[in-house]
Amino acid sequence: MGISASGATVLITGAAMGMGRLYAERAVRDGAAHVVLWDRNAEALEATAADLRGMGSSAVHPYALDVSSLPEVTAAAARVIDDAGVPDVLINNAGIVRGKYFWEHDPEADIDAVMQVNTLAPMQITRAFLPQMIARRTPARILNVASASGTLSVPKMSVYTASKWAVIGWSDSLRLELAESGNGHVMVTTLIPSYIKTGMFAGARGPLMTPLMEPAYVVDRAWAALMAGKARIQLPWTVPLGSALRGLLPQPLWDVVAGRVFKVYQSMDHFTGRPETPSAAESAAPSAETRR
């Protein structure tokens, strides 16, 4: 059963810019009562909030926090419930990437950071709200943003790939648990896109027949799937095709297809990322950090 954001409370992480901002704009356009913005970049967050307030009648609530910090998530979640109520729609959008060989990753600044932001943060944020979303017994939606690299191994993205692989497994397991336990009014959608033109993967090249997608296109498709309660959305069509071929072909043959035909294994060869600014939650140094 589909729902609408009209009159709802919508929370988006990584909301100051990029796709997070686009989700927030969509929530305002669809008449959400409360639009809750989480991001680490306080300056960009306030600017986005001001713009959104001029777009419609939604009450906009910006919260500057680091989603990789459980104490900050816990405190912010309590404030959200007091200020705007339990979210009807939760969009776990924030993410970071490192584009280099595994042994070049710093154990803390790279490995821990990617796993905390990409994998643990969506779990902890969802856990902070889910019991009340369940208890309320009204329709609710959760969107977990994964990645096509969570379905296929990609050189120079090993930790990012691991983080998104984990998100896919957790997100779909959560969906099944909610249905099995009689709590199907809370529905989970997993978004699995290939490269998107947000700046997060600046310099990356899409595999064969997989052009970099426009952010607005991905947000529109993801939003529709989320409201409909669809279990999974993979974009573009080559993503599910690649997953199917990976499962069917022997490993040596798949390596030839992925490396020499589709050029999956070369997609990060020219990755630069987005230049980092000290306060930005969505910016990055080359081969370092960026948020979607």
C-alpha atoms as a printed R data frame, in Angstrom:
    type eleno elety resid chain resno      x       y       z
1   ATOM     1    CA   MET     A     1  0.000   0.000   0.000
2   ATOM     2    CA   GLY     A     2  1.416   3.326  -1.028
3   ATOM     3    CA   ILE     A     3  1.586   6.380   1.187
4   ATOM     4    CA   SER     A     4  2.145  10.107   0.723
5   ATOM     5    CA   ALA     A     5  4.487  12.506   2.477
6   ATOM     6    CA   SER     A     6  1.623  14.972   2.899
7   ATOM     7    CA   GLY     A     7  1.312  15.817   6.580
8   ATOM     8    CA   ALA     A     8  4.209  13.508   7.486
9   ATOM     9    CA   THR     A     9  7.463  13.963   9.363
10  ATOM    10    CA   VAL     A    10 10.402  13.220   7.053
11  ATOM    11    CA   LEU     A    11 14.006  12.904   8.269
12  ATOM    12    CA   ILE     A    12 16.956  12.934   5.855
13  ATOM    13    CA   THR     A    13 20.621  12.438   6.722
14  ATOM    14    CA   GLY     A    14 23.334  14.144   4.671
15  ATOM    15    CA   ALA     A    15 20.664  16.730   3.887
16  ATOM    16    CA   ALA     A    16 22.680  19.930   3.472
17  ATOM    17    CA   MET     A    17 23.454  19.393  -0.207
18  ATOM    18    CA   GLY     A    18 23.484  16.879  -3.039
19  ATOM    19    CA   MET     A    19 20.859  14.184  -3.093
20  ATOM    20    CA   GLY     A    20 19.987  14.749   0.550
21  ATOM    21    CA   ARG     A    21 18.844  18.240  -0.306
22  ATOM    22    CA   LEU     A    22 16.853  16.911  -3.265
23  ATOM    23    CA   TYR     A    23 15.010  14.477  -0.990
24  ATOM    24    CA   ALA     A    24 14.240  17.367   1.356
25  ATOM    25    CA   GLU     A    25 12.945  19.511  -1.499
26  ATOM    26    CA   ARG     A    26 10.707  16.665  -2.597
27  ATOM    27    CA   ALA     A    27  9.332  16.304   0.940
28  ATOM    28    CA   VAL     A    28  8.495  20.032   1.049
29  ATOM    29    CA   ARG     A    29  6.860  19.928  -2.391
30  ATOM    30    CA   ASP     A    30  4.745  16.951  -1.328
31  ATOM    31    CA   GLY     A    31  3.459  18.788   1.711
32  ATOM    32    CA   ALA     A    32  5.329  17.192   4.593
33  ATOM    33    CA   ALA     A    33  4.387  18.746   7.933
34  ATOM    34    CA   HIS     A    34  7.957  18.499   9.244
35  ATOM    35    CA   VAL     A    35 11.187  18.116   7.282
36  ATOM    36    CA   VAL     A    36 14.131  17.192   9.518
37  ATOM    37    CA   LEU     A    37 17.634  17.771   8.162
38  ATOM    38    CA   TRP     A    38 20.713  16.072   9.612
39  ATOM    39    CA   ASP     A    39 24.201  17.008   8.447
40  ATOM    40    CA   ARG     A    40 27.621  17.838   9.886
41  ATOM    41    CA   ASN     A    41 28.063  20.984   7.816
42  ATOM    42    CA   ALA     A    42 26.269  23.561   9.984
43  ATOM    43    CA   GLU     A    43 26.711  26.439   7.534
44  ATOM    44    CA   ALA     A    44 25.379  24.572   4.503
45  ATOM    45    CA   LEU     A    45 22.634  23.082   6.653
46  ATOM    46    CA   GLU     A    46 21.299  26.484   7.694
47  ATOM    47    CA   ALA     A    47 21.434  27.749   4.107
48  ATOM    48    CA   THR     A    48 19.480  24.735   2.880
49  ATOM    49    CA   ALA     A    49 16.938  25.107   5.686
50  ATOM    50    CA   ALA     A    50 16.391  28.761   4.777
51  ATOM    51    CA   ASP     A    51 15.835  27.863   1.117
52  ATOM    52    CA   LEU     A    52 13.410  25.088   2.003
53  ATOM    53    CA   ARG     A    53 11.365  27.379   4.236
54  ATOM    54    CA   GLY     A    54 10.802  29.583   1.210
55  ATOM    55    CA   MET     A    55  9.520  26.688  -0.892
56  ATOM    56    CA   GLY     A    56  6.404  25.711   1.054
57  ATOM    57    CA   SER     A    57  4.627  25.473   4.372
58  ATOM    58    CA   SER     A    58  6.663  22.618   5.904
59  ATOM    59    CA   ALA     A    59  8.307  23.227   9.253
60  ATOM    60    CA   VAL     A    60 12.036  22.709   8.625
61  ATOM    61    CA   HIS     A    61 14.248  21.473  11.462
62  ATOM    62    CA   PRO     A    62 18.042  21.502  10.879
63  ATOM    63    CA   TYR     A    63 20.305  19.582  13.264
64  ATOM    64    CA   ALA     A    64 24.080  19.769  12.944
65  ATOM    65    CA   LEU     A    65 25.649  16.499  14.083
66  ATOM    66    CA   ASP     A    66 28.102  13.766  13.157
67  ATOM    67    CA   VAL     A    67 26.060  10.667  12.320
68  ATOM    68    CA   SER     A    68 29.062   8.451  13.066
69  ATOM    69    CA   SER     A    69 28.807   9.434  16.746
70  ATOM    70    CA   LEU     A    70 26.276   7.315  18.636
71  ATOM    71    CA   PRO     A    71 25.962   9.838  21.496
72  ATOM    72    CA   GLU     A    72 25.193  12.608  18.995
73  ATOM    73    CA   VAL     A    73 22.677  10.425  17.148
74  ATOM    74    CA   THR     A    74 20.951   9.476  20.404
75  ATOM    75    CA   ALA     A    75 20.730  13.077  21.582
76  ATOM    76    CA   ALA     A    76 19.534  14.382  18.211
77  ATOM    77    CA   ALA     A    77 16.903  11.634  17.916
78  ATOM    78    CA   ALA     A    78 15.443  12.631  21.292
79  ATOM    79    CA   ARG     A    79 15.302  16.267  20.162
80  ATOM    80    CA   VAL     A    80 13.606  15.319  16.895
81  ATOM    81    CA   ILE     A    81 10.883  13.389  18.707
82  ATOM    82    CA   ASP     A    82 10.274  16.375  20.980
83  ATOM    83    CA   ASP     A    83 10.359  18.944  18.177
84  ATOM    84    CA   ALA     A    84  8.727  17.166  15.233
85  ATOM    85    CA   GLY     A    85  7.515  13.777  16.444
86  ATOM    86    CA   VAL     A    86  8.537  10.291  15.401
87  ATOM    87    CA   PRO     A    87  9.504  10.239  11.710
88  ATOM    88    CA   ASP     A    88  7.024   8.723   9.284
89  ATOM    89    CA   VAL     A    89  9.740   8.612   6.639
90  ATOM    90    CA   LEU     A    90 13.432   8.038   7.403
91  ATOM    91    CA   ILE     A    91 15.998   8.420   4.624
92  ATOM    92    CA   ASN     A    92 19.478   7.136   5.497
93  ATOM    93    CA   ASN     A    93 21.316   9.018   2.770
94  ATOM    94    CA   ALA     A    94 24.643  10.190   4.275
95  ATOM    95    CA   GLY     A    95 27.713   8.360   3.019
96  ATOM    96    CA   ILE     A    96 31.443   8.730   2.445
97  ATOM    97    CA   VAL     A    97 33.896   7.068   0.082
98  ATOM    98    CA   ARG     A    98 37.616   6.305  -0.063
99  ATOM    99    CA   GLY     A    99 39.080   5.623  -3.488
100 ATOM   100    CA   LYS     A   100 42.433   3.882  -3.068
101 ATOM   101    CA   TYR     A   101 43.981   0.475  -2.549
102 ATOM   102    CA   PHE     A   102 43.071  -1.193   0.741
103 ATOM   103    CA   TRP     A   103 46.602  -1.062   2.176
104 ATOM   104    CA   GLU     A   104 46.652   2.700   1.609
105 ATOM   105    CA   HIS     A   105 43.639   3.184   3.908
106 ATOM   106    CA   ASP     A   106 44.370   4.663   7.304
107 ATOM   107    CA   PRO     A   107 42.912   2.290   9.940
108 ATOM   108    CA   GLU     A   108 41.008   5.025  11.749
109 ATOM   109    CA   ALA     A   109 40.527   7.937   9.363
110 ATOM   110    CA   ASP     A   110 39.584   5.692   6.447
111 ATOM   111    CA   ILE     A   111 38.473   2.208   7.487
112 ATOM   112    CA   ASP     A   112 36.709   3.112  10.724
113 ATOM   113    CA   ALA     A   113 35.217   6.287   9.270
114 ATOM   114    CA   VAL     A   114 33.703   4.588   6.214
115 ATOM   115    CA   MET     A   115 32.227   1.724   8.193
116 ATOM   116    CA   GLN     A   116 30.861   4.056  10.869
117 ATOM   117    CA   VAL     A   117 29.199   6.515   8.492
118 ATOM   118    CA   ASN     A   118 28.032   4.115   5.787
119 ATOM   119    CA   THR     A   119 27.100   1.033   7.808
120 ATOM   120    CA   LEU     A   120 26.801   1.663  11.528
121 ATOM   121    CA   ALA     A   121 25.139   5.082  11.291
122 ATOM   122    CA   PRO     A   122 22.078   3.862   9.324
123 ATOM   123    CA   MET     A   123 21.689   1.022  11.831
124 ATOM   124    CA   GLN     A   124 21.996   3.269  14.872
125 ATOM   125    CA   ILE     A   125 19.743   5.980  13.435
126 ATOM   126    CA   THR     A   126 17.087   3.451  12.482
127 ATOM   127    CA   ARG     A   127 17.352   1.810  15.904
128 ATOM   128    CA   ALA     A   128 16.826   5.188  17.569
129 ATOM   129    CA   PHE     A   129 13.428   5.641  15.926
130 ATOM   130    CA   LEU     A   130 12.188   2.189  14.929
131 ATOM   131    CA   PRO     A   131 10.613   1.032  18.224
132 ATOM   132    CA   GLN     A   132  8.338   4.077  18.228
133 ATOM   133    CA   MET     A   133  7.650   3.765  14.509
134 ATOM   134    CA   ILE     A   134  6.531   0.200  15.201
135 ATOM   135    CA   ALA     A   135  4.490   1.049  18.292
136 ATOM   136    CA   ARG     A   136  2.618   3.865  16.572
137 ATOM   137    CA   ARG     A   137  1.012   1.339  14.157
138 ATOM   138    CA   THR     A   138  0.717   3.891  11.339
139 ATOM   139    CA   PRO     A   139  2.319   3.437   7.902
140 ATOM   140    CA   ALA     A   140  6.014   4.347   7.887
141 ATOM   141    CA   ARG     A   141  8.874   4.098   5.418
142 ATOM   142    CA   ILE     A   142 12.656   3.689   5.629
143 ATOM   143    CA   LEU     A   143 15.012   4.224   2.683
144 ATOM   144    CA   ASN     A   144 18.548   2.882   3.031
145 ATOM   145    CA   VAL     A   145 20.937   4.141   0.360
146 ATOM   146    CA   ALA     A   146 23.374   1.415  -0.655
147 ATOM   147    CA   SER     A   147 25.380   1.165  -3.871
148 ATOM   148    CA   ALA     A   148 25.915  -1.092  -6.859
149 ATOM   149    CA   SER     A   149 29.432  -1.572  -5.509
150 ATOM   150    CA   GLY     A   150 27.762  -3.449  -2.659
151 ATOM   151    CA   THR     A   151 26.868  -6.163  -5.161
152 ATOM   152    CA   LEU     A   152 30.105  -6.360  -7.163
153 ATOM   153    CA   SER     A   153 33.733  -6.170  -6.068
154 ATOM   154    CA   VAL     A   154 35.500  -3.031  -7.305
155 ATOM   155    CA   PRO     A   155 39.252  -2.312  -7.049
156 ATOM   156    CA   LYS     A   156 40.257   0.877  -5.201
157 ATOM   157    CA   MET     A   157 36.944   0.847  -3.327
158 ATOM   158    CA   SER     A   158 37.327  -2.172  -1.052
159 ATOM   159    CA   VAL     A   159 36.215  -0.580   2.227
160 ATOM   160    CA   TYR     A   160 33.387   1.381   0.610
161 ATOM   161    CA   THR     A   161 32.258  -1.800  -1.136
162 ATOM   162    CA   ALA     A   162 32.319  -3.688   2.155
163 ATOM   163    CA   SER     A   163 30.279  -0.974   3.866
164 ATOM   164    CA   LYS     A   164 27.577  -1.000   1.199
165 ATOM   165    CA   TRP     A   165 27.543  -4.797   0.968
166 ATOM   166    CA   ALA     A   166 26.723  -4.791   4.682
167 ATOM   167    CA   VAL     A   167 24.002  -2.164   4.230
168 ATOM   168    CA   ILE     A   168 22.246  -4.273   1.607
169 ATOM   169    CA   GLY     A   169 22.253  -7.362   3.810
170 ATOM   170    CA   TRP     A   170 21.106  -5.484   6.898
171 ATOM   171    CA   SER     A   171 18.452  -3.441   5.090
172 ATOM   172    CA   ASP     A   172 16.799  -6.391   3.407
173 ATOM   173    CA   SER     A   173 16.981  -8.504   6.574
174 ATOM   174    CA   LEU     A   174 15.277  -5.688   8.474
175 ATOM   175    CA   ARG     A   175 12.535  -5.613   5.853
176 ATOM   176    CA   LEU     A   176 11.912  -9.318   6.335
177 ATOM   177    CA   GLU     A   177 11.997  -9.059  10.121
178 ATOM   178    CA   LEU     A   178  9.351  -6.344  10.129
179 ATOM   179    CA   ALA     A   179  7.061  -8.382   7.899
180 ATOM   180    CA   GLU     A   180  7.638 -11.613   9.827
181 ATOM   181    CA   SER     A   181  6.955  -9.989  13.199
182 ATOM   182    CA   GLY     A   182  3.625  -8.508  12.119
183 ATOM   183    CA   ASN     A   183  4.995  -4.992  11.757
184 ATOM   184    CA   GLY     A   184  4.564  -4.629   8.031
185 ATOM   185    CA   HIS     A   185  3.232  -1.096   8.438
186 ATOM   186    CA   VAL     A   186  6.925  -0.102   8.550
187 ATOM   187    CA   MET     A   187  8.370  -0.874   5.133
188 ATOM   188    CA   VAL     A   188 12.033  -0.787   4.103
189 ATOM   189    CA   THR     A   189 13.378   0.089   0.661
190 ATOM   190    CA   THR     A   190 17.007  -0.476  -0.359
191 ATOM   191    CA   LEU     A   191 18.358   1.831  -3.063
192 ATOM   192    CA   ILE     A   192 21.215   0.305  -5.078
193 ATOM   193    CA   PRO     A   193 22.475   2.825  -7.662
194 ATOM   194    CA   SER     A   194 25.533   2.960  -9.835
195 ATOM   195    CA   TYR     A   195 27.526   6.192 -10.107
196 ATOM   196    CA   ILE     A   196 25.585   9.443  -9.734
197 ATOM   197    CA   LYS     A   197 26.660  12.955 -10.783
198 ATOM   198    CA   THR     A   198 26.851  14.412  -7.278
199 ATOM   199    CA   GLY     A   199 30.586  15.069  -7.089
200 ATOM   200    CA   MET     A   200 30.977  12.207  -4.635
201 ATOM   201    CA   PHE     A   201 32.547  10.091  -7.369
202 ATOM   202    CA   ALA     A   202 34.147  12.835  -9.433
203 ATOM   203    CA   GLY     A   203 36.515  11.268 -11.939
204 ATOM   204    CA   ALA     A   204 34.929   7.827 -11.756
205 ATOM   205    CA   ARG     A   205 33.796   6.294 -15.018
206 ATOM   206    CA   GLY     A   206 30.642   4.274 -15.377
207 ATOM   207    CA   PRO     A   207 30.987   0.733 -16.752
208 ATOM   208    CA   LEU     A   208 29.877  -0.129 -20.285
209 ATOM   209    CA   MET     A   209 26.279   0.993 -20.954
210 ATOM   210    CA   THR     A   210 26.172   2.564 -17.468
211 ATOM   211    CA   PRO     A   211 26.388   6.349 -17.760
212 ATOM   212    CA   LEU     A   212 26.612   8.511 -14.652
213 ATOM   213    CA   MET     A   213 23.035   9.264 -13.615
214 ATOM   214    CA   GLU     A   214 21.478  12.638 -12.868
215 ATOM   215    CA   PRO     A   215 20.733  13.061  -9.148
216 ATOM   216    CA   ALA     A   216 17.170  14.288  -9.761
217 ATOM   217    CA   TYR     A   217 16.381  11.153 -11.768
218 ATOM   218    CA   VAL     A   218 17.623   8.869  -9.000
219 ATOM   219    CA   VAL     A   219 15.759  10.797  -6.303
220 ATOM   220    CA   ASP     A   220 12.507  10.672  -8.280
221 ATOM   221    CA   ARG     A   221 12.786   6.928  -8.793
222 ATOM   222    CA   ALA     A   222 13.853   6.273  -5.206
223 ATOM   223    CA   TRP     A   223 11.094   8.476  -3.776
224 ATOM   224    CA   ALA     A   224  8.418   6.654  -5.778
225 ATOM   225    CA   ALA     A   225  9.764   3.259  -4.700
226 ATOM   226    CA   LEU     A   226  9.949   4.402  -1.067
227 ATOM   227    CA   MET     A   227  6.374   5.660  -0.956
228 ATOM   228    CA   ALA     A   228  5.152   2.483  -2.648
229 ATOM   229    CA   GLY     A   229  7.011   0.331  -0.116
230 ATOM   230    CA   LYS     A   230  9.058  -1.395  -2.811
231 ATOM   231    CA   ALA     A   231 11.711  -3.706  -1.366
232 ATOM   232    CA   ARG     A   232 14.568  -2.791  -3.699
233 ATOM   233    CA   ILE     A   233 15.380  -0.409  -6.510
234 ATOM   234    CA   GLN     A   234 18.507  -0.874  -8.650
235 ATOM   235    CA   LEU     A   235 19.576   1.802 -11.120
236 ATOM   236    CA   PRO     A   236 20.244   1.737 -14.005
237 ATOM   237    CA   TRP     A   237 19.187  -1.549 -15.624
238 ATOM   238    CA   THR     A   238 22.782  -2.715 -15.940
239 ATOM   239    CA   VAL     A   239 23.057  -3.040 -12.135
240 ATOM   240    CA   PRO     A   240 20.706  -6.025 -11.780
241 ATOM   241    CA   LEU     A   241 22.161  -7.435 -15.011
242 ATOM   242    CA   GLY     A   242 25.660  -7.295 -13.563
243 ATOM   243    CA   SER     A   243 24.514  -8.972 -10.351
244 ATOM   244    CA   ALA     A   244 22.841 -11.751 -12.316
245 ATOM   245    CA   LEU     A   245 25.895 -12.369 -14.489
246 ATOM   246    CA   ARG     A   246 28.155 -12.346 -11.440
247 ATOM   247    CA   GLY     A   247 26.054 -15.121  -9.922
248 ATOM   248    CA   LEU     A   248 25.930 -17.208 -13.090
249 ATOM   249    CA   LEU     A   249 29.461 -17.010 -14.445
250 ATOM   250    CA   PRO     A   250 32.514 -18.823 -13.038
251 ATOM   251    CA   GLN     A   251 34.887 -16.429 -11.297
252 ATOM   252    CA   PRO     A   252 37.621 -16.425 -13.996
253 ATOM   253    CA   LEU     A   253 35.075 -15.728 -16.728
254 ATOM   254    CA   TRP     A   254 33.347 -13.043 -14.680
255 ATOM   255    CA   ASP     A   255 36.708 -11.323 -14.116
256 ATOM   256    CA   VAL     A   256 37.188 -11.173 -17.889
257 ATOM   257    CA   VAL     A   257 33.656  -9.851 -18.468
258 ATOM   258    CA   ALA     A   258 33.834  -7.295 -15.651
259 ATOM   259    CA   GLY     A   259 37.398  -6.221 -16.345
260 ATOM   260    CA   ARG     A   260 37.737  -6.312 -20.121
261 ATOM   261    CA   VAL     A   261 34.162  -6.001 -21.415
262 ATOM   262    CA   PHE     A   262 32.185  -3.885 -18.949
263 ATOM   263    CA   LYS     A   263 35.270  -2.129 -17.487
264 ATOM   264    CA   VAL     A   264 33.849  -2.395 -13.955
265 ATOM   265    CA   TYR     A   265 37.307  -2.996 -12.533
266 ATOM   266    CA   GLN     A   266 38.653   0.188 -14.125
267 ATOM   267    CA   SER     A   267 35.830   2.502 -13.041
268 ATOM   268    CA   MET     A   268 37.820   4.100 -10.190
269 ATOM   269    CA   ASP     A   269 41.108   4.517 -12.060
270 ATOM   270    CA   HIS     A   270 40.616   8.286 -12.489
271 ATOM   271    CA   PHE     A   271 38.686   8.998  -9.289
272 ATOM   272    CA   THR     A   272 39.397  12.394  -7.714
273 ATOM   273    CA   GLY     A   273 36.438  13.037  -5.412
274 ATOM   274    CA   ARG     A   274 35.360  16.494  -4.378
275 ATOM   275    CA   PRO     A   275 37.806  19.061  -2.882
276 ATOM   276    CA   GLU     A   276 37.532  19.140   0.884
277 ATOM   277    CA   THR     A   277 36.458  22.174   2.885
278 ATOM   278    CA   PRO     A   278 37.047  22.008   6.642
279 ATOM   279    CA   SER     A   279 33.425  22.329   7.751
280 ATOM   280    CA   ALA     A   280 31.743  20.411   4.977
281 ATOM   281    CA   ALA     A   281 29.935  17.185   5.689
282 ATOM   282    CA   GLU     A   282 29.550  16.425   2.020
283 ATOM   283    CA   SER     A   283 32.998  17.338   0.710
284 ATOM   284    CA   ALA     A   284 36.149  15.392   0.161
285 ATOM   285    CA   ALA     A   285 39.826  15.355  -0.618
286 ATOM   286    CA   PRO     A   286 40.894  13.205  -3.570
287 ATOM   287    CA   SER     A   287 40.800   9.561  -2.516
288 ATOM   288    CA   ALA     A   288 39.413  10.730   0.795
289 ATOM   289    CA   GLU     A   289 35.978  11.729   2.049
290 ATOM   290    CA   THR     A   290 32.752  12.874   0.496
291 ATOM   291    CA   ARG     A   291 29.116  12.604   1.401
292 ATOM   292    CA   ARG     A   292 26.288  11.952  -0.970
